[in-house]
């Protein structure tokens, strides 16, 4: 069912520069000029990698690769590109959150600024694609309390909206507000041109069992919990202990800013089948 003259594609191995390591969970973005940006964490120990190809990418030689240094394993590497084609990266480890940015010559190691913006000591996670730039190119993300299969009386779920407006390499420039007393997990965050924040997420039930797949929107005062208006879809299908599958939901916006959501919910007609 494809085109009569299909575009020729090439498969190749995208490597991690001179330091060859196992990598995982890549994220790809194409900027307004056709440039291809990729970020992918090392499988374990520490670090993530950023790769860039200016336009047509036919082999690994077309990519330049730099290392984004971290202390500790990166469990989520998120990528956003502003309207000028400048990459912004958020790296979440088990103890801290890093923000990395580059304004020019981003295939050069020395062009990158990588900074710890939050030391949380293992209390929080940033999961899914919860990092995005607003229409002015300012970084925002959503984080939640760490996930545990065995919650205790000391474990209190919550979700926080975190943002920076300028000089974002300085940790004190980042501000955080609690927006829910539940965990929003595996979140996708997007902004439409009018500045509205759109979120698709898996909201943990108050009793800690199961997730509801929800769409939220906020167009003003997003630091206030009541500003996020939500619509629940269906209970999520997940099986993190056998099939290693977390709740699955994803969001994209049309050119006019209308949300489109894909999700995997439970179908109770078939004994918890998706």
C-alpha positions, 0 to 999 in steps of 0.5 A: 500500500505504499507509494509507487516509487518508494523512498530508498531507506538505509539501515545503519548502526548509530554508534556512541562516538569513540567510546563504544557502549550499549545504548537504549531508548533513543528519541528522535526529532527533526527540526524546521531545517531538516536536521535530525537530532537524536539523544540516547542514554547509555545502557548502564553506569552513566552518560547519554549521547547526542547525535546530529545529522544536518539533512539527508542521513545515509550512514553513521558517518553523516552523524556527529556524536557527543557525550552528555556526561552524568553521574549515575545511570540515565533512565530517561533521556528527553529531547526538544528542539526550538524553532531555531533548530537548537537542541535542549535535553533533559536527563533523568537519573535515579538521584538527579535531573540534568539539563543540557543545551547547545546553541551552535555547532552542536556536533562539537563536544565543547558546544554543550552545557550540561548541568544538574538542575535538581538533586532529589535523592531518589524521591522523584522520576521523570517518565515518558516524554514529559519534557517540552519547550513552550512557544517561546522556547522555554523548558518545562517538564512534569515529574512525579514521586518515584514508583514502587511496587511496595508502597509504605505509609511514608510514600506519598505520591505527587506530581510537579510542574517544573519550569525555567524562563531564563539562564536555565543552566543555573539550578536556582532559576528552576521553579517547581509547583505541585499540581496533583496529589497523585502520580502522573506517569509515562507522561507526554507534554506538548505545547500548542502555539497559543501557549496551552500545555497539553498532557497525556498521562497515566494517573495512579489510582489513589489506592495505588492499584491501577492507572487511569489514562487521562488527557489534561490541558492548562492554558493559564497559571499552570503552577496552580493545581486547579488550572489543569483540566482533565478528561479520563479515557479508560483504565490502562493495561500494564504488566510491569512485573511479567511483560515489563510493560508500563501504562502506555499513552502518547500525545501529538498535536495537529498544526492547529494545536488539536490533541491526538492521543493513542493509548492501550487500555484494558479490555474486560471482555477478555480477562485483562487483555489490552 
